[in-house]
Amino acid sequence: MKLGFIGLGTMGRHMARHLVEAGHEVTVHDLRPEAAEEHLAAGARWSDTVAGAAAGAEAVFTSLPGPPEVQAVALGDGGLLEAMDPGSAWFDLSTNSPTVLRDLHARFAERGVFVFDAPVSGGPRGAANRKLAIWLGGDAEVYGRFEPVLRDFSDQPVRVGEIGAGSVAKLAHNCAGYVVQTALAEVMTMGVKAGVDPLELFTAIRQGAIGRRRTFDGLVEQFLPGEYEPPAFALRLAHKDVSLACALGREQGVPMRLANLTLEEMTEAMGRGWGGLDSRSPMRLQQERAGLDIRVDRADIRAALEADPT
């Protein structure tokens, strides 16, 4: 296909190179002309402008720092809105705001251009090795037309839903990761200050129940189906475990902000009479605050897991 690619930074440079190597006719643009040297050597074309990269392209890809840069490229003088042809598609690979993408989608639709939010996950190494997830929001039929192109630089593209859904998935994923990161910092500092060698502690706990499975798989048995009994592990026992961990933190003089917040959630759930329910039952409290009651049929969950290539 004839493609445009704008933004040859840490992630974009690899994705654009894969498209060139796959045999597409790719025109690239970046604020730094030197960033395109490897792409030009591989057969890409260079444009000094956004409009030049988008002109005549069947699809345009952008990989930019954030919403301000995306809006400037999309709506500025000589931007994508002016340059793209009706019937073409724009895939924004940036981590962006769902609200911004929905607004851009509406404006580009008036011109007959299809917009997808398509944030990626896998980091620079994944981008280099084509081990990338792409979470897309946008028209299902048009997605199907361009999926083979997406697979030229990603091993796991998936359409999550309508416009904005991909960005919601990316923000949920990244935010969860950094919350977990903060929690790991708490418990590791607690354990080391309590006298355990950091490497020995790491080696031990990564073999536990949490360490042996993927992070989001913890949602499968209770949270997604909305079923918390019979318990796999009772809340009253989990409450005791977290209470002991917080007490150890106090004894060692280690601040345990997330652990204490977790204990507060568990204590509130205990006050609801949920001590005999599963230890994940406090997750219902957040659903209540958000005005939700999440329940997914177990057969649908099994089908989703069976479709997972990993």
C-alpha positions in Angstrom: 0.0 0.0 0.0 0.9 3.6 -0.3 1.5 4.8 3.3 2.5 7.9 5.2 4.4 7.7 8.6 4.8 10.7 10.8 7.0 10.5 13.9 10.2 8.5 13.9 11.1 8.5 17.6 11.8 5.7 20.0 8.8 3.6 18.9 7.9 5.1 15.5 11.3 4.5 13.9 11.0 0.7 14.3 7.3 0.5 13.2 8.0 2.6 10.1 11.1 0.5 9.2 9.0 -2.7 9.4 6.5 -1.2 6.9 9.2 -0.3 4.5 10.8 -3.7 4.8 7.4 -5.3 4.2 7.3 -3.7 0.7 4.9 -0.8 1.2 5.5 2.5 -0.5 6.2 4.6 2.6 6.7 8.3 2.8 8.1 9.5 6.2 8.2 12.8 8.0 9.8 13.9 11.3 10.9 17.2 12.8 14.4 15.8 12.7 15.4 14.9 9.1 18.3 12.8 10.4 15.8 10.4 12.1 14.8 9.1 8.6 18.2 8.1 7.4 17.7 4.3 8.1 14.3 4.5 6.4 15.5 6.2 3.3 18.4 3.7 3.1 15.7 0.9 3.2 13.7 2.5 0.4 11.3 5.0 2.0 10.6 8.4 0.7 11.1 11.7 2.6 8.7 14.6 2.9 9.5 17.9 4.5 5.9 18.4 5.5 3.0 16.5 7.1 0.9 17.2 4.0 3.5 15.7 1.8 3.7 12.5 3.8 -0.1 12.2 3.7 -0.8 13.1 0.1 -2.3 10.2 -1.8 -1.7 7.8 1.0 -4.2 4.9 1.6 -3.3 5.1 5.3 -1.3 7.4 7.5 0.3 6.4 10.8 1.4 8.9 13.5 3.6 8.1 16.5 3.9 11.3 18.6 4.5 12.3 22.2 0.9 13.1 23.2 -2.4 15.0 22.5 -0.9 18.4 21.8 1.4 17.1 19.1 -1.3 14.9 17.6 -3.7 17.8 17.4 -1.1 20.0 15.8 -0.3 17.4 13.1 -4.0 16.7 12.5 -5.4 20.2 12.5 -2.6 22.6 11.8 -1.9 24.4 8.5 -1.0 21.7 6.0 -2.1 19.1 8.5 -3.8 15.7 8.0 -7.3 17.1 7.9 -6.4 19.2 4.8 -4.2 16.6 3.1 -5.8 13.2 3.5 -8.0 11.8 0.8 -11.6 10.7 1.4 -11.7 6.9 2.0 -8.2 6.8 3.5 -7.5 5.9 7.1 -5.5 7.5 9.9 -4.1 5.3 12.7 -2.8 7.3 15.7 -0.3 5.0 17.4 0.4 7.5 20.2 -0.8 7.2 23.7 -3.6 9.7 23.5 -6.8 11.0 25.2 -10.0 9.1 24.2 -11.8 12.5 24.3 -9.3 14.1 21.9 -9.5 11.1 19.5 -13.3 11.1 19.5 -13.4 14.8 18.6 -10.9 14.2 15.8 -12.8 11.2 14.6 -15.9 13.4 14.2 -14.1 16.1 12.3 -12.3 13.7 9.9 -15.6 11.8 9.3 -17.0 15.0 7.7 -14.2 14.7 5.1 -14.7 11.0 4.6 -11.5 9.9 6.4 -11.5 7.0 8.9 -9.8 7.6 12.2 -8.5 4.9 14.6 -6.9 5.3 17.9 -4.2 2.6 17.9 -1.9 2.8 20.9 0.8 0.2 21.1 2.3 -1.8 24.0 5.6 -3.6 24.0 8.2 -0.9 24.4 11.2 -0.2 22.1 12.3 -3.8 22.2 8.9 -5.0 21.2 8.7 -2.4 18.4 12.1 -3.5 17.1 11.1 -7.2 17.2 7.5 -6.8 16.1 6.3 -8.1 19.5 3.7 -5.4 19.9 0.1 -5.3 21.0 -2.0 -2.7 19.2 -5.3 -1.7 20.8 -7.6 -0.1 18.2 -10.8 1.8 18.3 -12.7 2.5 15.1 -14.8 1.1 12.3 -14.8 -2.8 12.2 -15.0 -3.2 8.4 -12.2 -0.7 7.7 -10.1 -2.3 10.4 -10.4 -5.6 8.6 -9.1 -4.0 5.4 -5.9 -2.7 7.1 -5.3 -5.5 9.6 -2.6 -7.2 7.3 -0.7 -3.9 7.3 -0.9 -3.7 11.1 0.5 -7.2 11.3 3.6 -6.1 9.3 4.8 -4.4 12.5 2.8 -6.0 15.3 2.0 -9.6 16.3 -1.1 -8.8 18.3 -3.4 -6.1 16.8 -6.9 -6.2 18.2 -9.9 -4.0 17.7 -11.2 -3.2 21.2 -14.4 -1.4 20.0 -15.5 2.0 18.6 -13.3 5.1 18.5 -11.6 5.8 21.8 -11.7 2.2 23.0 -8.1 1.5 22.2 -6.9 4.5 24.1 -9.1 3.5 27.1 -7.4 0.1 27.1 -3.9 1.6 26.9 -4.6 4.0 29.8 -6.0 1.2 31.9 -3.0 -1.1 31.2 -0.4 1.6 31.8 -2.0 3.0 34.9 -2.4 -0.5 36.4 1.3 -1.2 35.7 2.5 1.9 37.6 0.2 1.2 40.5 1.6 -2.3 40.7 5.1 -0.9 40.4 4.4 1.4 43.4 3.0 -1.6 45.4 6.1 -3.7 44.6 8.3 -0.9 45.8 6.4 -0.9 49.1 6.6 -4.6 49.8 10.2 -5.0 48.6 11.5 -2.2 50.8 9.5 -3.7 53.7 11.0 -7.1 53.2 14.6 -5.9 52.8 14.4 -3.6 55.8 13.0 -6.6 57.8 16.3 -8.4 57.1 15.8 -10.4 53.9 18.4 -10.1 51.1 16.7 -8.3 48.1 17.6 -11.0 45.5 16.6 -13.8 47.8 13.3 -12.0 48.5 12.7 -11.5 44.8 13.6 -15.1 43.9 11.2 -16.4 46.5 8.1 -14.3 45.9 8.1 -14.5 42.1 7.4 -18.2 42.6 4.2 -17.5 44.6 0.7 -17.6 43.3 0.9 -13.9 42.1 4.3 -14.2 40.6 3.4 -17.3 38.5 0.5 -15.8 36.6 -0.1 -12.9 34.3 -1.3 -9.8 36.2 -4.7 -9.3 34.6 -5.6 -13.0 34.9 -6.5 -12.2 38.5 -9.8 -10.8 37.1 -11.0 -14.0 35.6 -12.4 -16.1 38.4 -14.3 -13.5 40.5 -14.3 -9.9 39.2 -15.4 -10.5 35.6 -18.2 -13.0 36.4 -19.2 -11.0 39.5 -19.1 -14.2 41.7 -17.3 -14.2 45.0 -18.6 -17.4 46.6 -17.6 -20.0 47.3 -14.3 -18.4 48.2 -11.0 -19.5 46.7 -9.4 -17.7 49.7 -11.6 -16.0 52.2 -11.5 -12.3 52.8 -11.1 -12.6 56.6 -7.8 -14.5 56.0 -6.6 -12.1 53.4 -7.4 -9.2 55.8 -5.3 -10.9 58.4 -2.4 -11.2 55.9 -2.5 -7.5 54.9 -2.9 -6.4 58.5 0.3 -8.3 59.4 2.2 -6.8 56.4 1.1 -3.3 57.5 2.2 -4.0 61.1 5.6 -5.2 59.9 5.9 -2.0 57.9 5.2 0.1 61.0 7.7 -1.9 63.0 10.4 -1.3 60.4 9.6 2.4 59.8 8.6 1.7 56.2 5.7 3.8 54.8 3.1 1.5 53.3 0.6 3.9 51.7 -0.9 1.5 49.1 -0.9 -1.4 51.6 -2.8 0.7 54.2 -5.3 1.9 51.6 -5.8 -1.7 50.6 -6.4 -2.6 54.2 -9.0 0.1 54.5 -10.8 -1.3 51.5 -10.7 -4.8 53.0 -11.9 -3.5 56.4 -14.9 -1.8 54.8 -15.7 -5.0 53.0 -15.4 -6.9 56.3 -17.8 -4.4 57.8 -20.3 -5.3 55.1 -20.3 -8.9 56.3 -18.2 -10.2 53.4 -15.5 -11.9 55.5 -16.6 -15.3 54.3 -16.6 -14.3 50.6 -13.6 -14.4 48.4 -10.7 -12.2 49.1 -11.4 -10.2 45.9 -14.8 -9.2 47.1 -13.6 -5.7 48.1 -13.3 -5.0 44.4 -17.1 -4.7 44.4 -16.7 -1.5 46.5 -15.1 0.3 43.5 -17.8 -0.9 41.2 -20.4 0.6 43.6 -18.6 3.9 43.6 -18.6 4.0 39.8 -22.2 3.0 39.6 -21.4 -0.3 37.8 -22.3 -4.0 38.2 -19.8 -5.9 36.0 -20.9 -9.4 35.1 -19.4 -11.4 32.1 -20.7 -14.8 31.2 -18.1 -17.5 32.1 -18.5 -19.1 28.7 -17.5 -15.8 27.0 -14.5 -15.5 29.4 -13.4 -19.0 28.4 -13.7 -18.2 24.8 -11.6 -15.0 25.2 -8.9 -17.0 27.0 -8.9 -19.8 24.4 -8.5 -17.2 21.6 -5.4 -15.7 23.4 -2.3 -16.9 21.4 -0.2 -16.7 24.6 
